[in-house]
Amino acid sequence: QLSLETVHGQVVIAFDLLLMRSPDDHALYLKLFGENITQRIVIDMLFKKSLEQECDYIAYFDIKADYCRIILGKTVTPAQQDRTVSVQDYLRNFRARWAPQFADTKAFVEYVHQLCRENGEGSQVYELPNGDIKRIYGQMVDVENQRFFFRQTDVTKLLQTERRKAEEIGQLKDEAQAANREKSL
């Protein structure tokens, strides 16, 4: 691999060399194949970062290529953990579970742009019918070519704890106000 610095950052190029002999004169020559693998490395780094945060799943979307790579959390078998599907297949499952408003890819992409409007990233919390509370994070990778990441985490316990603390604070506030009213009588 060769790493090149550019005006816009770092580019990583993988080279394969093939030593060949000419069938005519038996001279040796070297054939060089190069591929820019920068985007692949960035995508793999984002996948790893998301998995470290114990996500339910992460997904990389390339809308123009109708490609979605999904890596599920630790709750599934290794065979199910990393797979690719079309964007349409992802949307069918997504609509059936919790987002019937995404009638088509265009509506989904508009949602992603809206979600990621601030600094190319954004998140939304939603509740599933079973009571689980999820946070979905979106991150734009390439706006022009419609490439982005999603990751989903379970925030049920965290939000339930926050709600319980808010209720306790509210109750303590009410008790303090009642005590103050009794003193002023």
Number of C-alpha atoms within 10 A of each C-alpha: 12 10 12 10 9 8 6 6 7 11 16 17 15 13 14 10 10 11 9 12 12 9 8 6 7 9 9 11 11 9 10 10 10 12 11 15 14 14 12 11 13 12 15 12 12 16 20 12 12 22 18 10 11 16 19 20 22 25 21 25 23 18 19 11 12 13 18 22 18 22 22 22 22 13 10 10 10 11 7 12 14 15 12 15 13 15 21 15 13 17 18 15 12 14 14 10 11 13 13 13 11 18 12 14 14 11 12 17 16 12 15 23 20 14 19 18 14 10 8 17 19 18 15 11 14 13 14 10 9 6 9 12 18 18 18 20 19 26 24 22 19 11 11 8 11 16 19 24 23 21 24 22 19 18 17 15 11 11 14 12 12 12 12 12 12 12 12 12 12 12 12 12 12 12 12 12 12 11 11 11 10 9 8 6 5
